[in-house]
Amino acid sequence: MESWLRESGAVGLNDVELAHFQVTGRGVRSLQYYKEGERVLTIPCGILWTVEHAYADPLLGPALRSAQPPLTVEDILATYILFVRSRKSGYNGLRSHVTALPTSYSSSIFFTENELEVCAGTSLYTITKQLKRQIEEDYAGLVARIFGQYQDLFPLDKFTIEDYKWALSTVWSRGMDFVLPDGNSIRLLAPFADMMNHSSEVKQCHVYDASSGNLSVLAGKDYKVGDQVFINYGPLPNNRLLRLYGFVLSSNPNDSYDIVLSTHPTAPFWEQKQKLWISAGLDSTCTISLTLTDPLPKNVLRYLRIQRLDESDLSVIQVDATDGIINESNEVEVLQSLVDSFCGLLENFVTQLEMLEEQLAASVHPPGGNAWAAAHVSLGEQRVLRLARKRAEDLLAAAESGRGRRGDLSPLARCANCNK
């Protein structure tokens, strides 16, 4: 692969090499000193895996363009990779890259039922189940739309559903996404650069030059000779790292839980509330991330305050008012619903946080294995949800205390599920 890259104009390959590292496995090792911000590597436009290059291929392009409806970016790139891998001749450079790719991945779609069950109750568990079904449907669609139509290009013994899952995981784990100056976006795979592993301790350091179409990696920190050169995938939680990249970080500070807030259009006063949501920068269906640093974002409260407005409130409410307490009864109703919801979500976890911690300490799940990774996802999401519940409970106690001081002696509301 390196010889092909040099011949194609790649810059920097004489100063780095592929190597095996104890913790991360294969990665890229520095053969010289780099200062932060200095260019490490540039992969030229002509040898990047892109949708444009797939469409431009004289054999593959016409088949891709014939698909109706058009294929997604992921499916185009996955098909491109499988097509090159299946060719017995030609495409020598790209095939050398494919040969260097992992033969298997550890993302959650490859987990056994028992391994996935360790994180039952998490968003990862639900999304992975959905993904597996979606992949089966998408693969059937590809067979009907192009694989079956062009079997001389796509021999089905080399384009099985397992091949498709492998290619999708290649795109998920090695693809890089960039927003272009015109507002459009591009996803690409860059040979050799995609061998660099993630570290949250380096600055984000891979850049796409829209004018030349080249991909460059800059030093995200100072490196000495022999150091592993990293890139930064971004501040991702473990549920996403495991789903897309096949690994987790212990005690990941970016762990989160995505909560979906939704109101059906047939709900009372939906149109009036929808206007308020839009004015507040929200919508009738919102996905909001709860994080370790902000376990109960103000937009969650703002959404629910609007959702629970009654007719008398709607006649006088201004959108700015939803940024704070509207009235005591509305606030108590919102906070009680949150406490109940968080208790319900936490009860859905098959293995509770304390037990998971004991299991990990006792190496019940072999370190580094799939079940071990799933356990870390569950730990992270439960920690976030417990913080969110505690925040909602504290706000509810304050709201009830204020009501009590005004003569309402009703007891502090408790979670209907766990009675806390």
N, C-alpha and C positions, 0 to 999 in steps of 0.2 A: 504493500500500500504506500509506504513512504517514498519509494522510487517513483511511482506514478504521480504522487502529489508534487514532488520536486519538479518533475518534467512538465507538470501542468502549471507551474508558477507559484506554488505555495512557498511562503517565506517563514523562516524561523525553525525549520525542522532539524537543522544541524545543532541546535542548542537545547533540544528537548528529546526525550525518548520515552517509549512505552515501558513500564516497569510494573512489578507486582509489589504491593504494599500490604503489610500485615492486617490492618484494619479494613481498608477499603477494597482490597483486591487490586485488580488492574487499574492503573492510572498513568499520569504523565509526570515524568521526573525532569527537573531542571538540570542542565549540564553547565550552567553559568549563573552568575549573579544577576538578579533583576531588581530594579527599583520599582516601587509602586507606581503604576501608570505607564510603565515602559511596555512597548509591544512585545509580546511573546510569539505570536503566531498569526499569520494571515492565510486564509483559504480563499482562493479566487472564485469569482462568481460562476465560472464555467463548469466547475465540478461540484457545486452544491446540489443537494437534492431539493428541488422546488417543484411546485405545480407547473410553473412555466416550462421548466425543462421536461417534465413528463409529457405535457401537451405537445412539445416540439419534437419529441421522438418520432421518427418516421414510421415505426411499427406500432408503438404503443399509443401514440397520440390520437390517430383516427378512432381507435376503439374507445378511448376515454371520452372523446367528444361525442360519440354516438349515444352515450348513456343518457336516458331521460327518465326522471329528472336528473340533472347533473349530479355527479358524485361530490361528496364532501371533501374538504382538503385532506382530512385524515385518510379517507378511503383512497384518494388519488395517490398519496404518498405511500400508503401501505401496498397498494397494487403495483406501483413503480418498483418498490424494493423487491417484492416477490417476483415480478417480471424479470428483473435483472438477475436475481438468484437462479431462476429457472433456465436461463439461456446457456446453451452448451458452447457457444462461441460468441465473440464480440463482447463489448462492454467490459473489457478486461480491467480497466481502472476501477469502475464502480463495483465490479464483482470482487475485486481485492478488498474493498471496504466492507462489503457484505460478509465476506469470509472472516473478517476481523471482528464482526459483531458477536455478541453473546449468543449461544445456541438456545438458551432458555432464560426466562425472566422470573422474578419473584414478586411481581405486582399481585394485588389481591385477587384478580380474576383467575389466577392459577392455584389459589388455595383449595385444599380439600374442604369438604363440609365441616369436618371436625376442627380444622385450623381456623376457618372463618367464624365458627361458633364461639370462639374465645372472645371475639369482639361483638357478639350479639347485643343489640341495643344501641350501637353506635351508628352514626351517619354512614361510616364506611361500609358497615354490614349491609345496610339498606341499598346504598348506591351500587355496591358490588353485585348484589343479587339482580338489581335492575340492569346493570351493565351486561351481565352474562346473558340475560334474555335479549337485550338490544343487539348484542353481537350476533346472536343466532339469527335474528330477523335481518340484520344488515347483510350478513353473509349470504343468506338465501336471496336477498335482493341483488347482490352482486352476481351470483350465479345466474339469475334470471336475466339480468340486464347486460352483462358483458362476458363473464367467464363462460357461460354456456353458449353464448353467441359466437365467440372467437376461440374455440378450443385449440386451434393451432397455436395461438399465442398464450393461452392460459390452460395448459393441461391440468385437468382437475386433480390428478394425483399429486401435483405440486402446488395446488391452490386449495388445500383442504381448510376446514374451519380452524384446525390447530395452526396451520401456516398463517392464516389470516390473523389469529390472535397474537401470534409471535410478531407479525409485521406491525400490527397496531401498537403493541407494547414497545417496539422499536421507535415508532413515531412519538409515542407519549414520553418515553424516557430520554430520548436523544434530540427531539425537536427543539428548536429555538424560535421564539415568537418576537416580532418587532413591529412597532407602529411606524409607518412611513410618513414623510412630511405632508403628503396629500391626505392623510387621515386613514388610508387603507392599511392593511396589515399583511405581513408575510410570515409564513412558517417554513423553516428550512432545517435540513440536517447537514452538518459540516463534517466531512471525514477528518479523522484524527482529533479535531477539536472536541468531538462528541465523546472522546475517551476521558476527558477531564471530569473529575468527581466534584461533588458539591461540598462547600464549607460555608457556614454562616459567618465565619470569622474573616472572610475576605470581602472586599467591596464587589459589587456587581461590575463585571469587567469584560463581557463579550459585547461587541458592537457591530452593527451592520451599517455599511456605507451605502446609502441609497443611490448615490451617483455612480459608483463603480460596481455595486452589487457584491462587493467582497465582505467576508466575515473575518473579523479580527478579535483576538483575545489579548487583553492587556493584563499586566500583573496586578492582581487585586491586593497585593501587599508586597513587601520586600521578600525576595527568595534567595537562599544560598544554594550552592551546588549540592545536588542530592535531595533537595526538598521536593515534595510533591506539589505540583502546580494545580490549584483549584479554580473553579468558577463558582459563582453564587447563583442558585436557582431562584432566589428570592425568599421572603419571609413566609415559608409554607408550613402549615400544621402537619402533624404526623398522618392524619387521615388522608391528606392529599399526597404526601410523599410516598406513602405505601401504595396508594392506588395507581399513581403515575410512574413512580421511579423504583418501587420495590424495596424501600428501606425506611427506617425510622430513626429519629434522634432521641436518645434518652433525655427526659426532662426538657422536652422541646419548649422554649419560651413562646413559640408562635402557635401553640395548640389552640384550637378553636372549636366551636360547635355552631353550625349554621341552623338558625331557627327560621321556619317558614311561617309567615303570618298571612292569612287569606280570609277573604270574606266573599260569599257567593252573591252574585248580582241580584238574586231574589230576596236578599235580606232587606229588612225595613230601612227606608231612607238611604238606600245604597247610592243613588246618584248624587245626593247632597254630600254624602261622606266621601265619595270618590273625588269630588271637586276639592275637598279639603286635603285629602291625601296627595293629590297632584300638586296643590299649592305648597304643601309641606315637603315636596321632593320625594314623595313616596308613591305607592300605587296600591290597588286593592289586593294584590298579591306581592309580598316582599320577602326576600331572603336576606336576613341580617346576621352577621357573624358576631357571636359572643366570644370574647377572648379572655385570656388570663389577666390582662391589664384593664380591660373594659368589659366585664362580664354581663352588664346590663346597659347596653347603649341607649342613649336618649331616644333614638328613633323607634325602639321597641315600645317604650312608654307612649311616645307620640302617636304611633299607629293605633295602639289599643285605646287610648283616650278618645280618638276619633271614632273608632269602631263602636264604642259603648255610649256614644252621645244619644240622648233621647230627643224627642220632638221639641221640647221646650229649650233644650240646650242649643239645638241646631238653628233655632230662630234668632239667636243672639251671638253665637260664637264667631270669633275671628280666628283665622288660621294661626296667627302668632300666639294666641292663647293656649294652643295645644302643646306649646313648648314647656309649659309648666302645669301645675295642678289646676284643673278646670273647676272642680268642686269636690268636696270631701267624699260624697257617695260615689262619684265616678272614679276617683282615685283609689278608693278602697276596693271597688269592684275590679279595676284593672290589676291591682297588685295581688289581690286574692287569686285571680285567674292565673297569674304568672306563677305564684307559689304552687298552686295545684298542678300546673303544667310541668314545672320543673320537677316536682315530686314524682309525677307520672313517668316522665322521661327517665329519671334515675332508677325507678323501679324496673324499667324495661331492660336494664343491663343484667345479663345472665350472671355475671360474676362481679360482685361489688368491689369497690376500690381497695378496701383493706385486705380482702382475700387475694386480689391480684398482686398486691405488694408482697404478701407472704409467699405466694407462688413464685414470683420472680426472684425473691431473695433465696428461696430453696431450690432454684433452677428446675422447677417443675416443667417449665417450658425451656428447652435447650436454647441458650443464648445465641442470638443471631438467626434463629429459625423462624418459620412463618408464624407459628403460634406465639412465640415471644414478641414478634413485631406487632401482631394483632393485640396482644395484651397491652402494649405501650400505647396503641391508639385508644383503647378503652380507658386506660388511666388518664390520658390527657383530656378526653371529652368529659369524663366524670368530674375531674377537677374543675373544669370550666363551669359545668352545670351546677356544681355545689356552690361555687362562688356566686353564680347568678341567683341561685335560690336564697343564699344568705343575704344578698343585697336586696332582693325583693322582700324578704322577711323583715329586714331592718326598716325599709321604707314603709311597709305595711304597719309595723308596730308604731312608727312615728305618726302615720296617718290616723290610726285608731286612737292613739294617745291624744291627738288634737281633737278628735271627735268626742272623746270622753271628757275632756276639759270643758267642752261646750254643752255637757249635760247628757250626751248619749252614752249610757253605761253598758252598751253591748260588749261582750267579752272579745278579746283579741281573736281575730279569725285564724283558723288553723287549716292546714292542708287536709283536704278530704281523703287523700290517699295514705299519707304516712302520719297524720295527726300531729305534725311538728309545727 
